[in-house]
Amino acid sequence: MKDVVRFFDGLPWILKFILALPAIDGIAWGIYRIAKGLDRNDMAMVVAGIVWIFVGFFIFWIIDLFTLVTKKKVTVFA
């Protein structure tokens, strides 16, 4: 799981921005949150990742775009 987290963390900002667009955000950043939760052994983060996959398409992509623009990274729990 560390490899997945490092991969996402190492992406250029513009690619992270593209992955945060509505059609892709739920799956891409949901997988990131699940991997980060498993890596940290944090079940709340894993659950957030699963929820992100299903609801991220509708609402949560806005949170990812906002945190990318303001902090230059996607926060795990916005």
mmCIF file as gemmi writes it, N, C-alpha and C atoms, coordinates in Angstrom:
data_model
loop_
_atom_site.group_PDB
_atom_site.id
_atom_site.type_symbol
_atom_site.label_atom_id
_atom_site.label_alt_id
_atom_site.label_comp_id
_atom_site.label_asym_id
_atom_site.label_entity_id
_atom_site.label_seq_id
_atom_site.pdbx_PDB_ins_code
_atom_site.Cartn_x
_atom_site.Cartn_y
_atom_site.Cartn_z
_atom_site.occupancy
_atom_site.B_iso_or_equiv
_atom_site.pdbx_formal_charge
_atom_site.auth_seq_id
_atom_site.auth_asym_id
_atom_site.pdbx_PDB_model_num
ATOM 1 N N . MET Axp A 1 ? 0.805 -1.193 0 1 0 ? 1 A 1
ATOM 2 C CA . MET Axp A 1 ? 0 0 0 1 0 ? 1 A 1
ATOM 3 C C . MET Axp A 1 ? 0.854 1.266 0 1 0 ? 1 A 1
ATOM 4 N N . LYS Axp A 2 ? 2.042 1.164 0.565 1 0 ? 2 A 1
ATOM 5 C CA . LYS Axp A 2 ? 2.917 2.342 0.583 1 0 ? 2 A 1
ATOM 6 C C . LYS Axp A 2 ? 3.261 2.791 -0.834 1 0 ? 2 A 1
ATOM 7 N N . ASP Axp A 3 ? 3.383 1.824 -1.74 1 0 ? 3 A 1
ATOM 8 C CA . ASP Axp A 3 ? 3.701 2.172 -3.12 1 0 ? 3 A 1
ATOM 9 C C . ASP Axp A 3 ? 2.579 2.984 -3.765 1 0 ? 3 A 1
ATOM 10 N N . VAL Axp A 4 ? 1.339 2.614 -3.483 1 0 ? 4 A 1
ATOM 11 C CA . VAL Axp A 4 ? 0.199 3.344 -4.042 1 0 ? 4 A 1
ATOM 12 C C . VAL Axp A 4 ? 0.162 4.766 -3.487 1 0 ? 4 A 1
ATOM 13 N N . VAL Axp A 5 ? 0.364 4.904 -2.187 1 0 ? 5 A 1
ATOM 14 C CA . VAL Axp A 5 ? 0.356 6.226 -1.558 1 0 ? 5 A 1
ATOM 15 C C . VAL Axp A 5 ? 1.499 7.079 -2.105 1 0 ? 5 A 1
ATOM 16 N N . ARG Axp A 6 ? 2.692 6.485 -2.202 1 0 ? 6 A 1
ATOM 17 C CA . ARG Axp A 6 ? 3.838 7.229 -2.762 1 0 ? 6 A 1
ATOM 18 C C . ARG Axp A 6 ? 3.605 7.626 -4.216 1 0 ? 6 A 1
ATOM 19 N N . PHE Axp A 7 ? 2.959 6.74 -4.981 1 0 ? 7 A 1
ATOM 20 C CA . PHE Axp A 7 ? 2.661 7.048 -6.376 1 0 ? 7 A 1
ATOM 21 C C . PHE Axp A 7 ? 1.761 8.275 -6.481 1 0 ? 7 A 1
ATOM 22 N N . PHE Axp A 8 ? 0.667 8.279 -5.719 1 0 ? 8 A 1
ATOM 23 C CA . PHE Axp A 8 ? -0.253 9.411 -5.763 1 0 ? 8 A 1
ATOM 24 C C . PHE Axp A 8 ? 0.387 10.681 -5.216 1 0 ? 8 A 1
ATOM 25 N N . ASP Axp A 9 ? 1.154 10.559 -4.137 1 0 ? 9 A 1
ATOM 26 C CA . ASP Axp A 9 ? 1.811 11.731 -3.565 1 0 ? 9 A 1
ATOM 27 C C . ASP Axp A 9 ? 2.864 12.312 -4.504 1 0 ? 9 A 1
ATOM 28 N N . GLY Axp A 10 ? 3.464 11.473 -5.328 1 0 ? 10 A 1
ATOM 29 C CA . GLY Axp A 10 ? 4.521 11.919 -6.227 1 0 ? 10 A 1
ATOM 30 C C . GLY Axp A 10 ? 4.045 12.446 -7.568 1 0 ? 10 A 1
ATOM 31 N N . LEU Axp A 11 ? 2.759 12.398 -7.821 1 0 ? 11 A 1
ATOM 32 C CA . LEU Axp A 11 ? 2.235 12.894 -9.098 1 0 ? 11 A 1
ATOM 33 C C . LEU Axp A 11 ? 2.408 14.407 -9.213 1 0 ? 11 A 1
ATOM 34 N N . PRO Axp A 12 ? 2.636 14.908 -10.41 1 0 ? 12 A 1
ATOM 35 C CA . PRO Axp A 12 ? 2.674 16.362 -10.601 1 0 ? 12 A 1
ATOM 36 C C . PRO Axp A 12 ? 1.31 16.978 -10.286 1 0 ? 12 A 1
ATOM 37 N N . TRP Axp A 13 ? 1.319 18.242 -9.89 1 0 ? 13 A 1
ATOM 38 C CA . TRP Axp A 13 ? 0.1 18.919 -9.472 1 0 ? 13 A 1
ATOM 39 C C . TRP Axp A 13 ? -0.977 18.876 -10.546 1 0 ? 13 A 1
ATOM 40 N N . ILE Axp A 14 ? -0.614 19.097 -11.784 1 0 ? 14 A 1
ATOM 41 C CA . ILE Axp A 14 ? -1.613 19.147 -12.866 1 0 ? 14 A 1
ATOM 42 C C . ILE Axp A 14 ? -2.284 17.781 -13.04 1 0 ? 14 A 1
ATOM 43 N N . LEU Axp A 15 ? -1.536 16.704 -12.858 1 0 ? 15 A 1
ATOM 44 C CA . LEU Axp A 15 ? -2.123 15.37 -12.969 1 0 ? 15 A 1
ATOM 45 C C . LEU Axp A 15 ? -3.054 15.09 -11.791 1 0 ? 15 A 1
ATOM 46 N N . LYS Axp A 16 ? -2.68 15.559 -10.604 1 0 ? 16 A 1
ATOM 47 C CA . LYS Axp A 16 ? -3.577 15.445 -9.448 1 0 ? 16 A 1
ATOM 48 C C . LYS Axp A 16 ? -4.868 16.216 -9.705 1 0 ? 16 A 1
ATOM 49 N N . PHE Axp A 17 ? -4.744 17.375 -10.323 1 0 ? 17 A 1
ATOM 50 C CA . PHE Axp A 17 ? -5.913 18.195 -10.647 1 0 ? 17 A 1
ATOM 51 C C . PHE Axp A 17 ? -6.826 17.46 -11.623 1 0 ? 17 A 1
ATOM 52 N N . ILE Axp A 18 ? -6.245 16.833 -12.634 1 0 ? 18 A 1
ATOM 53 C CA . ILE Axp A 18 ? -7.033 16.078 -13.61 1 0 ? 18 A 1
ATOM 54 C C . ILE Axp A 18 ? -7.737 14.905 -12.939 1 0 ? 18 A 1
ATOM 55 N N . LEU Axp A 19 ? -7.056 14.234 -12.015 1 0 ? 19 A 1
ATOM 56 C CA . LEU Axp A 19 ? -7.672 13.116 -11.302 1 0 ? 19 A 1
ATOM 57 C C . LEU Axp A 19 ? -8.778 13.563 -10.355 1 0 ? 19 A 1
ATOM 58 N N . ALA Axp A 20 ? -8.819 14.859 -10.033 1 0 ? 20 A 1
ATOM 59 C CA . ALA Axp A 20 ? -9.858 15.376 -9.137 1 0 ? 20 A 1
ATOM 60 C C . ALA Axp A 20 ? -11.091 15.859 -9.889 1 0 ? 20 A 1
ATOM 61 N N . LEU Axp A 21 ? -11.092 15.756 -11.191 1 0 ? 21 A 1
ATOM 62 C CA . LEU Axp A 21 ? -12.266 16.157 -11.963 1 0 ? 21 A 1
ATOM 63 C C . LEU Axp A 21 ? -13.407 15.172 -11.711 1 0 ? 21 A 1
ATOM 64 N N . PRO Axp A 22 ? -14.648 15.605 -11.88 1 0 ? 22 A 1
ATOM 65 C CA . PRO Axp A 22 ? -15.811 14.821 -11.439 1 0 ? 22 A 1
ATOM 66 C C . PRO Axp A 22 ? -15.873 13.368 -11.898 1 0 ? 22 A 1
ATOM 67 N N . ALA Axp A 23 ? -15.533 13.067 -13.095 1 0 ? 23 A 1
ATOM 68 C CA . ALA Axp A 23 ? -15.704 11.698 -13.589 1 0 ? 23 A 1
ATOM 69 C C . ALA Axp A 23 ? -14.667 10.73 -13.027 1 0 ? 23 A 1
ATOM 70 N N . ILE Axp A 24 ? -13.535 11.238 -12.579 1 0 ? 24 A 1
ATOM 71 C CA . ILE Axp A 24 ? -12.426 10.384 -12.17 1 0 ? 24 A 1
ATOM 72 C C . ILE Axp A 24 ? -12.205 10.407 -10.661 1 0 ? 24 A 1
ATOM 73 N N . ASP Axp A 25 ? -12.605 11.474 -10.009 1 0 ? 25 A 1
ATOM 74 C CA . ASP Axp A 25 ? -12.257 11.715 -8.613 1 0 ? 25 A 1
ATOM 75 C C . ASP Axp A 25 ? -12.66 10.585 -7.68 1 0 ? 25 A 1
ATOM 76 N N . GLY Axp A 26 ? -13.867 10.112 -7.793 1 0 ? 26 A 1
ATOM 77 C CA . GLY Axp A 26 ? -14.354 9.102 -6.863 1 0 ? 26 A 1
ATOM 78 C C . GLY Axp A 26 ? -13.478 7.873 -6.81 1 0 ? 26 A 1
ATOM 79 N N . ILE Axp A 27 ? -13.083 7.38 -7.952 1 0 ? 27 A 1
ATOM 80 C CA . ILE Axp A 27 ? -12.282 6.16 -7.976 1 0 ? 27 A 1
ATOM 81 C C . ILE Axp A 27 ? -10.825 6.449 -7.629 1 0 ? 27 A 1
ATOM 82 N N . ALA Axp A 28 ? -10.218 7.437 -8.269 1 0 ? 28 A 1
ATOM 83 C CA . ALA Axp A 28 ? -8.79 7.698 -8.065 1 0 ? 28 A 1
ATOM 84 C C . ALA Axp A 28 ? -8.481 8.066 -6.625 1 0 ? 28 A 1
ATOM 85 N N . TRP Axp A 29 ? -9.149 9.071 -6.113 1 0 ? 29 A 1
ATOM 86 C CA . TRP Axp A 29 ? -8.836 9.525 -4.757 1 0 ? 29 A 1
ATOM 87 C C . TRP Axp A 29 ? -9.479 8.643 -3.703 1 0 ? 29 A 1
ATOM 88 N N . GLY Axp A 30 ? -10.505 7.898 -4.051 1 0 ? 30 A 1
ATOM 89 C CA . GLY Axp A 30 ? -11.054 6.897 -3.138 1 0 ? 30 A 1
ATOM 90 C C . GLY Axp A 30 ? -10.047 5.784 -2.894 1 0 ? 30 A 1
ATOM 91 N N . ILE Axp A 31 ? -9.415 5.317 -3.967 1 0 ? 31 A 1
ATOM 92 C CA . ILE Axp A 31 ? -8.376 4.292 -3.846 1 0 ? 31 A 1
ATOM 93 C C . ILE Axp A 31 ? -7.203 4.83 -3.028 1 0 ? 31 A 1
ATOM 94 N N . TYR Axp A 32 ? -6.84 6.093 -3.245 1 0 ? 32 A 1
ATOM 95 C CA . TYR Axp A 32 ? -5.767 6.716 -2.476 1 0 ? 32 A 1
ATOM 96 C C . TYR Axp A 32 ? -6.103 6.714 -0.985 1 0 ? 32 A 1
ATOM 97 N N . ARG Axp A 33 ? -7.316 7.084 -0.647 1 0 ? 33 A 1
ATOM 98 C CA . ARG Axp A 33 ? -7.712 7.137 0.756 1 0 ? 33 A 1
ATOM 99 C C . ARG Axp A 33 ? -7.758 5.735 1.38 1 0 ? 33 A 1
ATOM 100 N N . ILE Axp A 34 ? -8.222 4.75 0.638 1 0 ? 34 A 1
ATOM 101 C CA . ILE Axp A 34 ? -8.233 3.376 1.141 1 0 ? 34 A 1
ATOM 102 C C . ILE Axp A 34 ? -6.806 2.89 1.369 1 0 ? 34 A 1
ATOM 103 N N . ALA Axp A 35 ? -5.928 3.121 0.41 1 0 ? 35 A 1
ATOM 104 C CA . ALA Axp A 35 ? -4.538 2.688 0.544 1 0 ? 35 A 1
ATOM 105 C C . ALA Axp A 35 ? -3.852 3.384 1.714 1 0 ? 35 A 1
ATOM 106 N N . LYS Axp A 36 ? -4.099 4.674 1.868 1 0 ? 36 A 1
ATOM 107 C CA . LYS Axp A 36 ? -3.491 5.413 2.968 1 0 ? 36 A 1
ATOM 108 C C . LYS Axp A 36 ? -4.03 4.923 4.312 1 0 ? 36 A 1
ATOM 109 N N . GLY Axp A 37 ? -5.319 4.601 4.367 1 0 ? 37 A 1
ATOM 110 C CA . GLY Axp A 37 ? -5.901 4.067 5.59 1 0 ? 37 A 1
ATOM 111 C C . GLY Axp A 37 ? -5.346 2.699 5.943 1 0 ? 37 A 1
ATOM 112 N N . LEU Axp A 38 ? -5.183 1.837 4.954 1 0 ? 38 A 1
ATOM 113 C CA . LEU Axp A 38 ? -4.598 0.52 5.206 1 0 ? 38 A 1
ATOM 114 C C . LEU Axp A 38 ? -3.141 0.639 5.622 1 0 ? 38 A 1
ATOM 115 N N . ASP Axp A 39 ? -2.436 1.579 5.025 1 0 ? 39 A 1
ATOM 116 C CA . ASP Axp A 39 ? -1.029 1.791 5.371 1 0 ? 39 A 1
ATOM 117 C C . ASP Axp A 39 ? -0.887 2.279 6.81 1 0 ? 39 A 1
ATOM 118 N N . ARG Axp A 40 ? -1.783 3.144 7.232 1 0 ? 40 A 1
ATOM 119 C CA . ARG Axp A 40 ? -1.748 3.689 8.597 1 0 ? 40 A 1
ATOM 120 C C . ARG Axp A 40 ? -2.538 2.836 9.593 1 0 ? 40 A 1
ATOM 121 N N . ASN Axp A 41 ? -3.185 1.78 9.102 1 0 ? 41 A 1
ATOM 122 C CA . ASN Axp A 41 ? -4.043 0.926 9.919 1 0 ? 41 A 1
ATOM 123 C C . ASN Axp A 41 ? -5.154 1.747 10.579 1 0 ? 41 A 1
ATOM 124 N N . ASP Axp A 42 ? -5.777 2.601 9.777 1 0 ? 42 A 1
ATOM 125 C CA . ASP Axp A 42 ? -6.83 3.502 10.235 1 0 ? 42 A 1
ATOM 126 C C . ASP Axp A 42 ? -8.114 3.154 9.499 1 0 ? 42 A 1
ATOM 127 N N . MET Axp A 43 ? -9.007 2.445 10.191 1 0 ? 43 A 1
ATOM 128 C CA . MET Axp A 43 ? -10.234 1.984 9.551 1 0 ? 43 A 1
ATOM 129 C C . MET Axp A 43 ? -11.178 3.129 9.189 1 0 ? 43 A 1
ATOM 130 N N . ALA Axp A 44 ? -11.133 4.231 9.928 1 0 ? 44 A 1
ATOM 131 C CA . ALA Axp A 44 ? -11.978 5.379 9.586 1 0 ? 44 A 1
ATOM 132 C C . ALA Axp A 44 ? -11.595 5.927 8.214 1 0 ? 44 A 1
ATOM 133 N N . MET Axp A 45 ? -10.308 5.933 7.932 1 0 ? 45 A 1
ATOM 134 C CA . MET Axp A 45 ? -9.847 6.414 6.635 1 0 ? 45 A 1
ATOM 135 C C . MET Axp A 45 ? -10.241 5.441 5.523 1 0 ? 45 A 1
ATOM 136 N N . VAL Axp A 46 ? -10.205 4.154 5.815 1 0 ? 46 A 1
ATOM 137 C CA . VAL Axp A 46 ? -10.625 3.15 4.829 1 0 ? 46 A 1
ATOM 138 C C . VAL Axp A 46 ? -12.111 3.329 4.515 1 0 ? 46 A 1
ATOM 139 N N . VAL Axp A 47 ? -12.91 3.52 5.544 1 0 ? 47 A 1
ATOM 140 C CA . VAL Axp A 47 ? -14.346 3.742 5.337 1 0 ? 47 A 1
ATOM 141 C C . VAL Axp A 47 ? -14.57 5.024 4.54 1 0 ? 47 A 1
ATOM 142 N N . ALA Axp A 48 ? -13.81 6.077 4.855 1 0 ? 48 A 1
ATOM 143 C CA . ALA Axp A 48 ? -13.93 7.325 4.097 1 0 ? 48 A 1
ATOM 144 C C . ALA Axp A 48 ? -13.586 7.096 2.627 1 0 ? 48 A 1
ATOM 145 N N . GLY Axp A 49 ? -12.594 6.276 2.353 1 0 ? 49 A 1
ATOM 146 C CA . GLY Axp A 49 ? -12.237 5.964 0.973 1 0 ? 49 A 1
ATOM 147 C C . GLY Axp A 49 ? -13.339 5.231 0.246 1 0 ? 49 A 1
ATOM 148 N N . ILE Axp A 50 ? -13.971 4.299 0.93 1 0 ? 50 A 1
ATOM 149 C CA . ILE Axp A 50 ? -15.076 3.559 0.318 1 0 ? 50 A 1
ATOM 150 C C . ILE Axp A 50 ? -16.249 4.495 0.042 1 0 ? 50 A 1
ATOM 151 N N . VAL Axp A 51 ? -16.565 5.348 1.003 1 0 ? 51 A 1
ATOM 152 C CA . VAL Axp A 51 ? -17.641 6.331 0.801 1 0 ? 51 A 1
ATOM 153 C C . VAL Axp A 51 ? -17.274 7.265 -0.344 1 0 ? 51 A 1
ATOM 154 N N . TRP Axp A 52 ? -15.997 7.655 -0.424 1 0 ? 52 A 1
ATOM 155 C CA . TRP Axp A 52 ? -15.541 8.572 -1.471 1 0 ? 52 A 1
ATOM 156 C C . TRP Axp A 52 ? -15.766 7.966 -2.851 1 0 ? 52 A 1
ATOM 157 N N . ILE Axp A 53 ? -15.574 6.667 -2.971 1 0 ? 53 A 1
ATOM 158 C CA . ILE Axp A 53 ? -15.775 6.016 -4.264 1 0 ? 53 A 1
ATOM 159 C C . ILE Axp A 53 ? -17.229 6.14 -4.718 1 0 ? 53 A 1
ATOM 160 N N . PHE Axp A 54 ? -18.161 5.979 -3.786 1 0 ? 54 A 1
ATOM 161 C CA . PHE Axp A 54 ? -19.568 5.997 -4.164 1 0 ? 54 A 1
ATOM 162 C C . PHE Axp A 54 ? -20.176 7.394 -4.223 1 0 ? 54 A 1
ATOM 163 N N . VAL Axp A 55 ? -19.709 8.312 -3.386 1 0 ? 55 A 1
ATOM 164 C CA . VAL Axp A 55 ? -20.306 9.649 -3.327 1 0 ? 55 A 1
ATOM 165 C C . VAL Axp A 55 ? -19.407 10.698 -3.979 1 0 ? 55 A 1
ATOM 166 N N . GLY Axp A 56 ? -18.156 10.379 -4.191 1 0 ? 56 A 1
ATOM 167 C CA . GLY Axp A 56 ? -17.211 11.34 -4.751 1 0 ? 56 A 1
ATOM 168 C C . GLY Axp A 56 ? -17.606 11.875 -6.115 1 0 ? 56 A 1
ATOM 169 N N . PHE Axp A 57 ? -18.314 11.053 -6.876 1 0 ? 57 A 1
ATOM 170 C CA . PHE Axp A 57 ? -18.751 11.489 -8.201 1 0 ? 57 A 1
ATOM 171 C C . PHE Axp A 57 ? -19.722 12.661 -8.122 1 0 ? 57 A 1
ATOM 172 N N . PHE Axp A 58 ? -20.465 12.735 -7.056 1 0 ? 58 A 1
ATOM 173 C CA . PHE Axp A 58 ? -21.532 13.721 -6.949 1 0 ? 58 A 1
ATOM 174 C C . PHE Axp A 58 ? -21.122 14.99 -6.212 1 0 ? 58 A 1
ATOM 175 N N . ILE Axp A 59 ? -20.455 14.856 -5.09 1 0 ? 59 A 1
ATOM 176 C CA . ILE Axp A 59 ? -20.206 16.021 -4.239 1 0 ? 59 A 1
ATOM 177 C C . ILE Axp A 59 ? -18.737 16.206 -3.894 1 0 ? 59 A 1
ATOM 178 N N . PHE Axp A 60 ? -18.071 15.145 -3.479 1 0 ? 60 A 1
ATOM 179 C CA . PHE Axp A 60 ? -16.753 15.271 -2.865 1 0 ? 60 A 1
ATOM 180 C C . PHE Axp A 60 ? -15.655 15.736 -3.812 1 0 ? 60 A 1
ATOM 181 N N . TRP Axp A 61 ? -15.863 15.645 -5.1 1 0 ? 61 A 1
ATOM 182 C CA . TRP Axp A 61 ? -14.832 16.103 -6.038 1 0 ? 61 A 1
ATOM 183 C C . TRP Axp A 61 ? -14.581 17.599 -5.865 1 0 ? 61 A 1
ATOM 184 N N . ILE Axp A 62 ? -15.586 18.332 -5.429 1 0 ? 62 A 1
ATOM 185 C CA . ILE Axp A 62 ? -15.42 19.768 -5.197 1 0 ? 62 A 1
ATOM 186 C C . ILE Axp A 62 ? -14.421 19.998 -4.063 1 0 ? 62 A 1
ATOM 187 N N . ILE Axp A 63 ? -14.495 19.182 -3.031 1 0 ? 63 A 1
ATOM 188 C CA . ILE Axp A 63 ? -13.57 19.292 -1.902 1 0 ? 63 A 1
ATOM 189 C C . ILE Axp A 63 ? -12.144 19.01 -2.364 1 0 ? 63 A 1
ATOM 190 N N . ASP Axp A 64 ? -11.959 17.983 -3.178 1 0 ? 64 A 1
ATOM 191 C CA . ASP Axp A 64 ? -10.623 17.664 -3.68 1 0 ? 64 A 1
ATOM 192 C C . ASP Axp A 64 ? -10.066 18.79 -4.539 1 0 ? 64 A 1
ATOM 193 N N . LEU Axp A 65 ? -10.877 19.342 -5.425 1 0 ? 65 A 1
ATOM 194 C CA . LEU Axp A 65 ? -10.402 20.452 -6.25 1 0 ? 65 A 1
ATOM 195 C C . LEU Axp A 65 ? -10.028 21.662 -5.399 1 0 ? 65 A 1
ATOM 196 N N . PHE Axp A 66 ? -10.839 21.96 -4.396 1 0 ? 66 A 1
ATOM 197 C CA . PHE Axp A 66 ? -10.564 23.098 -3.519 1 0 ? 66 A 1
ATOM 198 C C . PHE Axp A 66 ? -9.259 22.909 -2.761 1 0 ? 66 A 1
ATOM 199 N N . THR Axp A 67 ? -9.044 21.719 -2.187 1 0 ? 67 A 1
ATOM 200 C CA . THR Axp A 67 ? -7.805 21.5 -1.439 1 0 ? 67 A 1
ATOM 201 C C . THR Axp A 67 ? -6.588 21.462 -2.354 1 0 ? 67 A 1
ATOM 202 N N . LEU Axp A 68 ? -6.76 21.005 -3.581 1 0 ? 68 A 1
ATOM 203 C CA . LEU Axp A 68 ? -5.645 21.033 -4.525 1 0 ? 68 A 1
ATOM 204 C C . LEU Axp A 68 ? -5.254 22.457 -4.885 1 0 ? 68 A 1
ATOM 205 N N . VAL Axp A 69 ? -6.232 23.312 -5.07 1 0 ? 69 A 1
ATOM 206 C CA . VAL Axp A 69 ? -5.946 24.702 -5.442 1 0 ? 69 A 1
ATOM 207 C C . VAL Axp A 69 ? -5.355 25.456 -4.257 1 0 ? 69 A 1
ATOM 208 N N . THR Axp A 70 ? -5.867 25.218 -3.055 1 0 ? 70 A 1
ATOM 209 C CA . THR Axp A 70 ? -5.405 25.987 -1.896 1 0 ? 70 A 1
ATOM 210 C C . THR Axp A 70 ? -4.164 25.413 -1.232 1 0 ? 70 A 1
ATOM 211 N N . LYS Axp A 71 ? -4.044 24.074 -1.159 1 0 ? 71 A 1
ATOM 212 C CA . LYS Axp A 71 ? -2.935 23.445 -0.442 1 0 ? 71 A 1
ATOM 213 C C . LYS Axp A 71 ? -1.965 22.69 -1.34 1 0 ? 71 A 1
ATOM 214 N N . LYS Axp A 72 ? -2.295 22.576 -2.614 1 0 ? 72 A 1
ATOM 215 C CA . LYS Axp A 72 ? -1.492 21.83 -3.585 1 0 ? 72 A 1
ATOM 216 C C . LYS Axp A 72 ? -1.408 20.334 -3.29 1 0 ? 72 A 1
ATOM 217 N N . LYS Axp A 73 ? -2.338 19.839 -2.462 1 0 ? 73 A 1
ATOM 218 C CA . LYS Axp A 73 ? -2.407 18.398 -2.205 1 0 ? 73 A 1
ATOM 219 C C . LYS Axp A 73 ? -3.839 18.054 -1.84 1 0 ? 73 A 1
ATOM 220 N N . VAL Axp A 74 ? -4.16 16.777 -1.971 1 0 ? 74 A 1
ATOM 221 C CA . VAL Axp A 74 ? -5.477 16.29 -1.594 1 0 ? 74 A 1
ATOM 222 C C . VAL Axp A 74 ? -5.394 15.859 -0.136 1 0 ? 74 A 1
ATOM 223 N N . THR Axp A 75 ? -6.27 16.416 0.686 1 0 ? 75 A 1
ATOM 224 C CA . THR Axp A 75 ? -6.291 16.01 2.075 1 0 ? 75 A 1
ATOM 225 C C . THR Axp A 75 ? -7.104 14.74 2.208 1 0 ? 75 A 1
ATOM 226 N N . VAL Axp A 76 ? -6.773 13.946 3.182 1 0 ? 76 A 1
ATOM 227 C CA . VAL Axp A 76 ? -7.463 12.679 3.352 1 0 ? 76 A 1
ATOM 228 C C . VAL Axp A 76 ? -8.874 12.908 3.844 1 0 ? 76 A 1
ATOM 229 N N . PHE Axp A 77 ? -9.01 13.707 4.874 1 0 ? 77 A 1
ATOM 230 C CA . PHE Axp A 77 ? -10.327 14.13 5.342 1 0 ? 77 A 1
ATOM 231 C C . PHE Axp A 77 ? -10.373 15.639 5.173 1 0 ? 77 A 1
ATOM 232 N N . ALA Axp A 78 ? -11.113 16.082 4.185 1 0 ? 78 A 1
ATOM 233 C CA . ALA Axp A 78 ? -11.155 17.52 3.894 1 0 ? 78 A 1
ATOM 234 C C . ALA Axp A 78 ? -11.879 18.217 4.987 1 0 ? 78 A 1
